[in-house]
């Protein structure tokens, strides 16, 4: 516990917000947060705006730039010829607006993961909106809460944590490398992006965009990141936050574009495919120029997956799941710095940290295996999805201009989507509507733990492209795979089976994400290098992605289950899939029949394995002969 909560390490955000006396001059204010980069003319322009133009020529004659403003005091102003005390006080008052602590203090949150953290007043304005408060009612881990009693945390606290960590990382880079010229605008925009990156999640988080929407609306390609961008726009407009953002030094619309690009990638493109690759000639982002490319690797790092979003959910999910977290983001913060790679600036870390990064991705994989893809949690989410599909057209949600939306169409209207949370589960469960009877019964089965039963898990030899048609085809094949060696007195239909395909990887499908990470050495911290897997350890994974195929049966009576298990084993044989882990138990008369299944240590024992295959084959032949003689 001690290492989870260390309030003394919480770094407060710099007071980078300030207010100007007149909103009419917000066009000029765009450079106020970058005053350290001002030249003489920008300094004089600020004096004119503050009604101090009479001293403009004095400042110009002394060649006072933005850097020098912090060193001006009463004595220095008197030296350069400003005689009257009242005039000097007026000038100092105006200059202190540029760095003075905001009159509205930062708000302190006591977080179980990061300790006491402070957030900028503009972040508080965003948090205190209906669109952000909605996240209090969205479970971070969806159906996993029905398996892990502690996993009751929500997207609300996760987003606050990500906003805080985004500030920690960008400020660490700014303090370590002042030459990066990271402005207070940059810091604030990165924090807002971290805070708002998950605004678009639906009920039960990834279940909604991963299971429900593909089945309810198979013709569209929709992810929660797309909804996050739309919800962010709605949040800003509905709460009239643009003037507040300008008061705190943001430049609109440039900074709004920058915030959204950090969440979803280049605007108007497919971020995963269209992001600039090393060596390409175009820069697709509008919010910041190419020399600020490293800022796009903080909240959602599409280059290698090392970002503050993962740092928070690793720590937070492990804390609530009761699983040990082996990755410490604080150590990464100590070594993070920006180096140039192929003409772009990227966040790099020390060469000695490469092993820790492999551990980080291993932790991600373990979390998926042990929690996120837990077979009971998966089937509960499958059942919730079925209930939502049956209830879809009967759930009415009022959106903009009084228009009515359903569960699956609410994603088209952010006013309606704001009202859609995990509460829809209780809405269906406690309803008395006849139209919701089927959906209600499915949810009651979940509450009473009458769940579909897992028949087993297998793997295909090659990567399978998963579509809804493929899954339905497999469910039909399962019903037809009747083992010849068993008497069939139970009728099983395709709709009695549920096939789930689980993809497990290191975050970049079959690729090794560490190949996209750059490191630096102690002797030359400005030169980025690449470290290959064979330079680290021979014990690292040979492959970085795999698929697990799980089959469930909706019928839960003993006779149907026993028959379904045999169907499953026969199907695995027919499809040339791997032997189910418990195949020898659930169908002992079937599993020896396939020669490639006879060796439990296939591929490990060399000649021994081959001899055991021959022996099993001979044994199977003897069994068949006995049956014929009898």
C-alpha positions as CSV (number, residue, x, y, z in Angstrom):
1,X,0.0,0.0,0.0
2,X,2.8,2.4,0.8
3,X,4.1,2.5,-2.7
4,X,0.6,3.0,-4.2
5,X,-0.2,6.2,-2.3
6,X,2.6,8.7,-2.1
7,X,1.1,12.1,-1.7
8,X,4.4,13.8,-1.4
9,X,5.2,12.9,-5.0
10,X,2.1,14.6,-6.3
11,X,3.3,17.5,-8.4
12,X,1.0,20.4,-8.6
13,X,0.2,21.9,-12.0
14,X,1.8,25.3,-12.7
15,X,-0.5,28.2,-12.5
16,X,-0.6,28.7,-16.2
17,X,-4.0,30.3,-16.3
18,X,-4.7,34.0,-16.0
19,X,-7.5,36.4,-16.8
20,X,-7.4,39.5,-18.9
21,X,-9.5,42.6,-18.0
22,X,-11.2,42.7,-21.4
23,X,-12.5,39.8,-23.5
24,X,-12.4,41.9,-26.6
25,X,-8.7,41.5,-26.9
26,X,-8.6,37.7,-26.7
27,X,-7.2,37.6,-30.3
28,X,-4.0,39.1,-29.0
29,X,-4.1,36.9,-25.9
30,X,-3.1,33.9,-27.9
31,X,0.6,34.5,-27.2
32,X,0.3,35.4,-23.5
33,X,0.9,31.9,-22.3
34,X,4.0,31.8,-24.5
35,X,5.5,35.1,-23.1
36,X,8.9,33.5,-22.6
37,X,9.2,33.3,-26.4
38,X,8.2,37.0,-27.0
39,X,10.5,39.3,-28.8
40,X,10.6,43.1,-28.2
41,X,7.6,43.8,-30.5
42,X,5.4,41.2,-28.7
43,X,6.3,42.8,-25.4
44,X,5.4,46.2,-26.7
45,X,2.1,44.9,-28.1
46,X,1.3,43.6,-24.6
47,X,2.0,47.0,-23.1
48,X,-0.3,48.7,-25.5
49,X,-3.1,46.2,-24.7
50,X,-2.6,46.9,-21.0
51,X,-3.0,50.7,-21.7
52,X,0.7,51.2,-21.0
53,X,1.7,52.3,-24.4
54,X,3.4,55.4,-23.1
55,X,6.3,53.2,-21.9
56,X,6.5,51.3,-25.2
57,X,9.5,53.2,-26.5
58,X,11.4,52.8,-23.2
59,X,11.0,49.0,-23.4
60,X,12.0,49.0,-27.0
61,X,15.1,51.1,-26.4
62,X,16.2,48.7,-23.6
63,X,15.4,45.7,-25.9
64,X,13.3,44.0,-23.3
65,X,12.0,40.6,-24.5
66,X,9.6,38.1,-22.8
67,X,12.5,36.4,-21.0
68,X,13.5,39.6,-19.3
69,X,10.0,40.4,-18.0
70,X,10.5,38.0,-15.1
71,X,13.5,39.9,-13.9
72,X,11.9,43.3,-13.9
73,X,11.3,44.8,-10.4
74,X,10.7,48.3,-9.0
75,X,14.4,49.2,-8.9
76,X,15.0,48.0,-12.5
77,X,12.0,50.0,-13.8
78,X,13.3,53.1,-12.0
79,X,16.8,52.6,-13.6
80,X,15.4,52.7,-17.1
81,X,13.6,56.0,-16.6
82,X,10.2,55.3,-15.1
83,X,10.3,57.9,-12.3
84,X,6.9,57.8,-10.7
85,X,6.1,55.0,-8.2
86,X,2.5,54.8,-9.4
87,X,3.6,54.1,-13.0
88,X,6.0,51.4,-11.9
89,X,3.3,49.7,-9.8
90,X,0.9,49.7,-12.8
91,X,3.5,48.1,-15.0
92,X,4.4,45.5,-12.4
93,X,0.8,44.7,-11.8
94,X,0.2,44.1,-15.5
95,X,3.3,42.0,-15.9
96,X,2.6,39.7,-13.0
97,X,-0.6,38.6,-14.7
98,X,1.6,36.5,-17.0
99,X,2.9,34.3,-14.2
100,X,0.9,35.1,-11.1
101,X,-1.0,32.2,-9.4
102,X,-4.6,32.2,-10.5
103,X,-7.0,33.8,-8.1
104,X,-9.1,30.6,-8.3
105,X,-7.0,28.0,-6.5
106,X,-6.2,24.5,-7.9
107,X,-8.5,21.8,-6.6
108,X,-7.0,18.9,-4.6
109,X,-8.2,15.3,-5.1
110,X,-7.3,12.5,-2.8
111,X,-6.9,9.6,-5.1
112,X,-6.1,6.0,-3.9
113,X,-3.6,5.5,-6.7
114,X,-1.7,8.8,-7.1
115,X,-2.2,10.4,-3.7
116,X,-3.1,14.0,-3.3
117,X,-3.2,15.5,-6.8
118,X,-3.9,19.1,-7.9
119,X,-5.8,20.0,-11.0
120,X,-5.9,23.3,-12.9
121,X,-9.1,25.4,-12.6
122,X,-10.0,24.9,-16.2
123,X,-9.9,21.1,-15.7
124,X,-12.3,21.5,-12.8
125,X,-14.6,23.5,-15.1
126,X,-14.6,20.5,-17.5
127,X,-15.1,17.9,-14.7
128,X,-18.1,19.9,-13.3
129,X,-20.2,19.3,-16.5
130,X,-23.0,16.7,-17.0
131,X,-21.0,15.1,-19.9
132,X,-18.0,14.4,-17.7
133,X,-20.0,13.5,-14.5
134,X,-21.7,10.8,-16.7
135,X,-18.5,8.8,-16.4
136,X,-19.3,8.2,-12.7
137,X,-21.9,5.7,-13.9
138,X,-19.7,3.7,-16.4
139,X,-17.8,0.8,-14.9
140,X,-14.2,0.8,-15.9
141,X,-14.0,-3.0,-16.4
142,X,-17.6,-3.6,-17.5
143,X,-18.7,-7.2,-16.8
144,X,-15.6,-8.0,-14.8
145,X,-17.3,-6.5,-11.7
146,X,-19.5,-9.6,-11.7
147,X,-16.3,-11.7,-11.2
148,X,-14.0,-9.5,-9.2
149,X,-15.8,-7.9,-6.2
150,X,-13.4,-5.0,-6.0
151,X,-13.6,-3.9,-9.6
152,X,-16.3,-1.3,-8.9
153,X,-14.3,1.7,-10.1
154,X,-15.5,3.9,-12.9
155,X,-14.3,5.8,-15.9
156,X,-14.6,9.0,-13.9
157,X,-11.6,8.4,-11.6
158,X,-9.6,6.8,-14.4
159,X,-10.0,10.0,-16.6
160,X,-8.9,12.2,-13.7
161,X,-5.9,10.0,-13.2
162,X,-4.9,10.2,-16.9
163,X,-5.3,13.9,-16.9
164,X,-3.0,14.2,-13.9
165,X,-0.4,11.8,-15.3
166,X,-0.4,13.6,-18.7
167,X,0.5,16.8,-16.8
168,X,3.3,14.9,-14.9
169,X,4.9,13.6,-18.0
170,X,4.8,16.9,-20.1
171,X,6.1,18.9,-17.1
172,X,8.9,16.4,-16.5
173,X,10.0,16.9,-20.1
174,X,9.7,20.6,-19.8
175,X,11.9,20.8,-16.7
176,X,14.5,18.4,-18.1
177,X,14.6,20.0,-21.6
178,X,13.7,23.7,-21.6
179,X,14.9,23.9,-25.2
180,X,11.7,22.0,-26.2
181,X,9.9,25.3,-25.6
182,X,6.9,23.6,-24.1
183,X,4.4,26.3,-23.4
184,X,1.7,26.5,-20.7
185,X,-0.8,26.2,-23.5
186,X,0.8,22.9,-24.5
187,X,0.7,21.6,-20.9
188,X,-2.9,22.6,-20.4
189,X,-4.0,21.0,-23.7
190,X,-2.3,17.8,-22.9
191,X,-4.0,17.6,-19.5
192,X,-7.4,18.3,-21.1
193,X,-6.8,15.5,-23.6
194,X,-6.0,13.1,-20.9
195,X,-9.0,14.1,-18.9
196,X,-11.4,13.8,-21.8
197,X,-10.0,10.8,-23.7
198,X,-12.7,8.4,-22.6
199,X,-15.8,10.6,-22.7
200,X,-17.2,8.4,-25.5
201,X,-17.5,5.1,-23.6
202,X,-20.9,3.5,-23.5
203,X,-22.5,1.3,-20.9
204,X,-20.1,-1.3,-19.5
205,X,-17.2,0.4,-21.4
206,X,-15.6,-1.8,-24.0
207,X,-18.6,-4.2,-24.1
208,X,-20.6,-1.5,-25.8
209,X,-18.3,-0.7,-28.7
210,X,-16.7,-4.2,-28.9
211,X,-19.8,-6.4,-28.7
212,X,-23.1,-4.5,-28.7
213,X,-22.7,-2.0,-31.5
214,X,-21.1,-4.4,-34.0
215,X,-24.2,-6.7,-33.6
216,X,-26.8,-4.0,-33.3
217,X,-25.4,-1.9,-36.2
218,X,-23.2,-4.2,-38.3
219,X,-22.9,-1.7,-41.2
220,X,-21.0,1.0,-39.3
221,X,-17.4,1.2,-38.1
222,X,-17.8,2.9,-34.7
223,X,-15.4,3.1,-31.7
224,X,-15.6,5.0,-28.5
225,X,-12.7,7.3,-29.5
226,X,-15.0,8.7,-32.2
227,X,-17.7,9.3,-29.6
228,X,-15.1,10.9,-27.3
229,X,-14.4,13.6,-30.0
230,X,-18.1,14.3,-30.5
231,X,-18.8,14.3,-26.8
232,X,-15.9,16.7,-26.2
233,X,-17.3,19.2,-28.8
234,X,-20.8,18.9,-27.2
235,X,-19.3,19.4,-23.7
236,X,-17.5,22.6,-24.7
237,X,-20.5,24.1,-26.6
238,X,-23.2,23.0,-24.2
239,X,-21.4,24.5,-21.2
240,X,-20.1,27.6,-23.1
241,X,-16.5,26.8,-22.2
242,X,-14.8,28.6,-25.1
243,X,-14.6,32.0,-23.4
244,X,-13.3,30.3,-20.2
245,X,-10.7,28.5,-22.2
246,X,-9.6,31.8,-23.8
247,X,-9.4,33.4,-20.4
248,X,-7.0,30.6,-19.4
249,X,-4.8,31.3,-22.4
250,X,-5.9,28.8,-24.9
251,X,-6.2,29.7,-28.6
252,X,-9.3,28.6,-30.4
253,X,-9.8,26.7,-32.6
254,X,-6.2,25.6,-32.8
255,X,-6.0,24.2,-29.3
256,X,-9.4,22.4,-29.6
257,X,-8.0,20.7,-32.7
258,X,-4.8,19.8,-30.8
259,X,-6.8,18.3,-27.9
260,X,-9.0,16.2,-30.2
261,X,-6.0,15.0,-32.3
262,X,-4.4,13.7,-29.1
263,X,-7.5,11.6,-28.5
264,X,-8.3,10.3,-31.9
265,X,-5.4,11.0,-34.2
266,X,-5.4,13.3,-37.2
267,X,-8.8,14.8,-37.7
268,X,-10.8,13.5,-40.6
269,X,-8.5,10.4,-41.0
270,X,-8.2,6.9,-39.7
271,X,-5.6,7.6,-37.0
272,X,-4.2,4.1,-36.8
273,X,-3.5,4.0,-40.6
274,X,-2.9,7.6,-41.5
275,X,-0.6,8.8,-38.8
276,X,2.7,9.9,-40.3
277,X,5.2,7.1,-40.6
278,X,8.9,7.7,-40.3
279,X,10.3,8.9,-43.6
280,X,6.9,10.2,-45.0
281,X,6.8,13.7,-46.2
282,X,3.5,15.1,-44.8
283,X,2.5,16.2,-41.4
284,X,-1.1,15.4,-40.9
285,X,-1.8,17.1,-37.6
286,X,-3.1,20.7,-37.4
287,X,-3.0,21.5,-33.7
288,X,0.8,21.6,-33.4
289,X,3.7,21.8,-35.8
290,X,6.0,18.9,-36.4
291,X,8.6,20.1,-34.0
292,X,6.0,19.3,-31.2
293,X,5.4,15.8,-32.5
294,X,6.4,14.3,-29.1
295,X,3.3,15.8,-27.5
296,X,1.1,13.4,-29.4
297,X,2.8,10.4,-27.6
298,X,1.6,11.3,-24.1
299,X,-2.1,10.5,-23.9
300,X,-2.6,7.9,-26.7
301,X,0.7,6.8,-28.1
302,X,-0.1,5.2,-31.5
303,X,3.6,4.8,-32.2
304,X,4.4,2.2,-29.6
305,X,1.6,2.2,-27.0
306,X,3.6,3.6,-24.1
307,X,1.2,6.3,-22.8
308,X,-0.3,7.7,-19.5
309,X,-3.6,6.0,-20.3
310,X,-2.0,2.6,-19.7
311,X,0.0,3.8,-16.7
312,X,-3.2,4.8,-14.9
313,X,-5.3,1.7,-15.8
314,X,-2.4,-0.6,-14.9
315,X,-2.1,0.8,-11.5
316,X,-5.8,1.4,-10.9
317,X,-7.1,-1.9,-12.3
318,X,-4.5,-3.9,-10.4
319,X,-5.4,-2.1,-7.2
320,X,-9.1,-2.9,-7.5
321,X,-8.6,-6.4,-9.0
322,X,-6.2,-7.5,-6.3
323,X,-3.5,-8.2,-8.9
324,X,0.1,-7.1,-8.5
325,X,1.3,-4.3,-10.8
326,X,4.9,-4.8,-12.0
327,X,5.2,-1.5,-13.8
328,X,6.1,1.7,-12.0
329,X,5.5,4.8,-14.1
330,X,7.4,7.0,-11.7
331,X,10.6,5.4,-12.9
332,X,9.8,6.1,-16.5
333,X,9.2,9.7,-15.6
334,X,12.7,9.9,-14.2
335,X,14.3,8.8,-17.5
336,X,11.9,10.2,-20.2
337,X,13.4,12.7,-22.6
338,X,12.9,13.8,-26.2
339,X,15.3,12.9,-29.0
340,X,15.1,13.3,-32.8
341,X,14.3,10.2,-34.8
342,X,14.0,10.4,-38.6
343,X,13.4,14.2,-38.5
344,X,10.7,13.9,-35.8
345,X,10.9,14.4,-32.0
346,X,9.9,11.4,-30.0
347,X,9.8,10.5,-26.3
348,X,12.7,8.1,-25.5
349,X,14.0,6.4,-22.4
350,X,17.3,5.0,-21.1
351,X,18.7,1.9,-22.7
352,X,18.7,0.1,-19.3
353,X,14.9,0.5,-19.1
354,X,14.2,-1.9,-22.1
355,X,13.6,-4.9,-19.8
356,X,11.1,-2.9,-17.7
357,X,9.2,-2.0,-20.9
358,X,8.9,-5.6,-21.9
359,X,7.6,-6.2,-18.3
360,X,5.1,-3.4,-18.9
361,X,3.6,-5.1,-22.0
362,X,3.8,-8.5,-20.2
363,X,1.7,-6.9,-17.4
364,X,-0.8,-5.8,-20.0
365,X,-1.0,-9.3,-21.4
366,X,-1.5,-10.8,-17.9
367,X,-4.3,-8.4,-17.1
368,X,-6.1,-9.4,-20.2
369,X,-5.6,-13.1,-19.5
370,X,-6.5,-13.0,-15.8
371,X,-9.2,-10.3,-15.7
372,X,-10.2,-8.5,-18.9
373,X,-10.7,-11.7,-20.8
374,X,-11.8,-13.8,-17.9
375,X,-14.1,-16.5,-19.3
376,X,-16.9,-15.8,-16.8
377,X,-16.7,-12.1,-17.3
378,X,-16.8,-12.6,-21.1
379,X,-19.9,-14.7,-21.0
380,X,-21.6,-12.2,-18.7
381,X,-20.9,-9.4,-21.1
382,X,-22.1,-11.7,-23.9
383,X,-25.4,-12.2,-22.0
384,X,-25.7,-8.5,-21.3
385,X,-25.2,-7.8,-25.0
386,X,-28.0,-10.3,-25.8
387,X,-30.3,-8.5,-23.4
388,X,-29.4,-5.1,-24.8
389,X,-30.1,-6.4,-28.4
390,X,-33.5,-7.6,-27.4
391,X,-34.3,-4.4,-25.6
392,X,-32.7,-2.1,-28.1
393,X,-35.8,-0.7,-30.0
394,X,-37.8,-0.6,-26.8
395,X,-35.5,1.8,-24.8
396,X,-36.4,5.3,-25.7
397,X,-33.9,8.2,-25.0
398,X,-34.8,11.8,-25.8
399,X,-32.0,13.7,-27.6
400,X,-31.6,17.1,-29.2
401,X,-34.8,18.8,-30.5
402,X,-36.9,16.2,-28.8
403,X,-35.9,13.5,-31.2
404,X,-36.2,9.9,-29.7
405,X,-33.2,7.5,-30.0
406,X,-32.7,3.8,-29.0
407,X,-29.8,2.1,-27.3
408,X,-27.9,1.6,-30.6
409,X,-28.8,4.9,-32.3
410,X,-28.0,7.2,-29.2
411,X,-24.4,7.3,-30.5
412,X,-25.6,9.6,-33.2
413,X,-26.7,12.3,-30.8
414,X,-24.6,13.4,-27.9
415,X,-27.5,14.8,-25.9
416,X,-29.1,11.4,-25.9
417,X,-25.8,9.6,-25.4
418,X,-25.1,11.7,-22.3
419,X,-28.1,10.0,-20.7
420,X,-26.9,6.5,-21.6
421,X,-25.0,4.8,-18.8
422,X,-24.8,1.5,-17.0
423,X,-28.1,2.4,-15.4
424,X,-29.8,0.9,-18.5
425,X,-29.1,-2.5,-16.9
426,X,-31.3,-1.7,-13.9
427,X,-33.8,0.0,-16.1
428,X,-34.4,-3.3,-18.0
429,X,-34.1,-5.5,-15.0
430,X,-36.7,-3.6,-12.9
431,X,-39.1,-2.8,-15.8
432,X,-42.5,-4.3,-16.1
433,X,-42.9,-3.8,-19.8
434,X,-44.0,-6.9,-21.7
435,X,-41.7,-5.9,-24.6
436,X,-38.7,-6.2,-22.3
437,X,-39.6,-9.6,-20.9
438,X,-36.9,-11.6,-22.8
439,X,-34.2,-9.0,-22.0
440,X,-35.3,-8.9,-18.4
441,X,-35.1,-12.7,-18.0
442,X,-31.5,-12.7,-19.4
443,X,-30.4,-10.1,-16.8
444,X,-32.2,-12.0,-14.0
445,X,-30.2,-15.1,-15.0
446,X,-27.0,-13.1,-14.6
447,X,-28.1,-11.8,-11.2
448,X,-29.0,-15.3,-10.1
449,X,-25.8,-16.7,-11.6
450,X,-27.6,-18.9,-14.1
451,X,-24.9,-18.4,-16.7
452,X,-24.0,-20.0,-20.0
453,X,-21.4,-22.8,-19.5
454,X,-18.0,-22.8,-21.0
455,X,-17.4,-25.9,-23.1
456,X,-13.7,-25.2,-23.5
457,X,-11.0,-23.2,-25.2
458,X,-8.9,-24.0,-28.3
459,X,-6.7,-22.3,-30.9
460,X,-6.4,-22.2,-34.6
461,X,-3.2,-22.9,-36.5
462,X,-3.4,-19.6,-38.4
463,X,-4.8,-16.2,-37.6
464,X,-8.6,-16.0,-38.1
465,X,-10.3,-12.9,-39.5
466,X,-13.3,-12.7,-37.2
467,X,-16.6,-11.5,-38.6
468,X,-20.2,-12.0,-37.4
469,X,-20.8,-14.3,-40.4
470,X,-17.7,-16.4,-39.4
471,X,-19.0,-16.8,-35.8
472,X,-22.5,-17.8,-37.0
473,X,-21.0,-20.3,-39.4
474,X,-18.9,-21.9,-36.6
475,X,-22.0,-22.1,-34.3
476,X,-23.8,-23.9,-37.1
477,X,-20.9,-26.3,-37.6
478,X,-20.8,-27.0,-33.8
479,X,-24.4,-28.1,-33.9
480,X,-23.7,-30.5,-36.9
481,X,-20.5,-32.0,-35.3
482,X,-22.1,-35.1,-33.8
483,X,-19.4,-37.6,-32.6
484,X,-19.8,-41.0,-34.2
485,X,-18.7,-42.8,-31.1
486,X,-21.4,-41.5,-28.8
487,X,-25.1,-42.1,-28.7
488,X,-26.9,-38.8,-29.6
489,X,-30.1,-38.4,-27.6
490,X,-30.0,-34.6,-27.2
491,X,-30.8,-32.2,-30.0
492,X,-28.5,-29.1,-30.2
493,X,-29.1,-26.2,-32.5
494,X,-26.7,-23.5,-33.7
495,X,-28.4,-20.9,-31.4
496,X,-27.5,-23.1,-28.4
497,X,-23.8,-22.3,-28.9
498,X,-21.8,-19.1,-28.5
499,X,-18.4,-18.7,-30.0
500,X,-16.0,-16.0,-28.7
501,X,-12.7,-15.2,-30.3
502,X,-10.3,-13.5,-27.9
503,X,-7.3,-11.6,-29.3
504,X,-4.3,-11.3,-27.0
505,X,-1.3,-9.2,-28.0
506,X,1.2,-6.6,-26.8
507,X,-0.9,-3.8,-28.1
508,X,0.2,-3.7,-31.7
509,X,-1.3,-7.0,-33.0
510,X,1.5,-9.3,-34.2
511,X,4.2,-6.6,-34.0
512,X,6.7,-6.1,-31.2
513,X,5.9,-2.6,-29.8
514,X,9.5,-2.3,-28.4
515,X,10.7,-2.1,-32.0
516,X,9.0,1.3,-32.2
517,X,10.6,2.6,-29.0
518,X,13.8,4.6,-29.1
519,X,16.4,4.7,-26.3
520,X,19.4,6.8,-25.4
521,X,22.6,6.0,-23.6
522,X,24.1,7.7,-20.6
523,X,27.1,8.9,-22.6
524,X,25.0,10.5,-25.3
525,X,21.5,11.4,-24.1
526,X,20.6,13.2,-27.4
527,X,21.2,10.3,-29.7
528,X,18.3,7.9,-30.2
529,X,19.1,4.2,-30.7
530,X,17.0,1.1,-31.3
531,X,17.4,-2.1,-29.2
532,X,16.4,-5.4,-30.8
533,X,14.8,-8.3,-28.8
534,X,17.9,-10.5,-29.2
535,X,20.0,-7.9,-27.5
536,X,17.8,-8.1,-24.4
537,X,17.1,-11.7,-23.5
538,X,16.5,-15.1,-25.1
539,X,13.5,-15.6,-22.8
540,X,11.3,-13.0,-24.4
541,X,8.3,-14.0,-26.6
542,X,8.8,-15.3,-30.1
543,X,5.3,-14.2,-31.1
544,X,3.4,-11.1,-29.8
545,X,-0.2,-12.1,-30.7
546,X,-2.5,-15.0,-30.4
547,X,-6.2,-15.8,-30.6
548,X,-8.2,-17.9,-28.2
549,X,-11.4,-19.5,-29.3
550,X,-13.9,-20.1,-26.6
551,X,-17.2,-22.0,-27.0
552,X,-20.1,-21.7,-24.6
553,X,-23.4,-23.5,-24.4
554,X,-26.7,-21.8,-23.5
555,X,-28.3,-25.0,-22.3
556,X,-27.2,-25.7,-18.8
557,X,-28.8,-29.1,-17.9
558,X,-26.4,-32.0,-17.4
559,X,-27.4,-34.1,-20.5
560,X,-27.2,-31.1,-22.9
561,X,-23.9,-30.0,-21.5
562,X,-22.3,-33.5,-21.8
563,X,-23.5,-33.7,-25.4
564,X,-22.3,-30.2,-26.2
565,X,-18.8,-30.9,-24.8
566,X,-18.5,-33.8,-27.2
567,X,-19.7,-31.6,-30.0
568,X,-17.0,-29.1,-29.1
569,X,-14.2,-31.7,-29.1
570,X,-15.3,-33.2,-32.4
571,X,-15.5,-29.7,-33.9
572,X,-12.0,-29.0,-32.8
573,X,-10.8,-32.2,-34.5
574,X,-12.7,-31.4,-37.7
575,X,-11.3,-27.8,-37.8
576,X,-7.8,-29.0,-37.0
577,X,-7.7,-26.8,-33.9
578,X,-5.6,-27.4,-30.9
579,X,-6.7,-30.0,-28.3
580,X,-8.9,-28.3,-25.6
581,X,-7.1,-28.2,-22.2
582,X,-9.6,-30.5,-20.6
583,X,-10.3,-32.6,-23.7
584,X,-9.1,-35.8,-22.0
585,X,-11.7,-35.3,-19.3
586,X,-14.8,-34.1,-21.1
587,X,-14.4,-36.5,-24.1
588,X,-11.8,-39.3,-23.3
589,X,-13.1,-41.5,-26.1
590,X,-12.5,-38.8,-28.7
591,X,-9.2,-37.1,-27.9
592,X,-6.9,-40.0,-28.5
593,X,-8.3,-40.5,-32.0
594,X,-6.4,-37.5,-33.4
595,X,-2.7,-38.3,-33.7
596,X,-1.5,-34.7,-33.3
597,X,-3.3,-34.5,-30.0
598,X,-1.7,-37.6,-28.5
599,X,1.4,-35.8,-27.1
600,X,0.7,-33.4,-24.3
601,X,4.2,-31.8,-24.8
602,X,4.0,-31.5,-28.6
603,X,6.9,-29.7,-30.0
604,X,9.0,-29.9,-26.8
605,X,10.3,-33.5,-26.5
606,X,11.6,-34.2,-29.9
607,X,12.0,-38.0,-30.5
608,X,10.1,-39.0,-27.4
609,X,7.1,-37.1,-28.6
610,X,7.1,-38.9,-31.9
611,X,7.3,-42.3,-30.3
612,X,4.4,-41.5,-28.1
613,X,2.3,-40.6,-31.1
614,X,3.0,-43.9,-32.7
615,X,2.1,-45.8,-29.6
616,X,-1.2,-43.8,-29.3
617,X,-2.0,-44.6,-32.9
618,X,-1.4,-48.3,-32.3
619,X,-3.6,-48.1,-29.2
620,X,-6.4,-46.5,-31.1
621,X,-6.2,-49.2,-33.7
622,X,-6.5,-51.9,-31.0
623,X,-9.6,-50.2,-29.6
624,X,-11.2,-50.1,-33.0
625,X,-10.4,-53.8,-33.6
626,X,-12.0,-54.8,-30.3
627,X,-15.2,-52.9,-31.2
628,X,-15.4,-54.7,-34.5
629,X,-14.9,-58.1,-32.9
630,X,-17.5,-57.5,-30.3
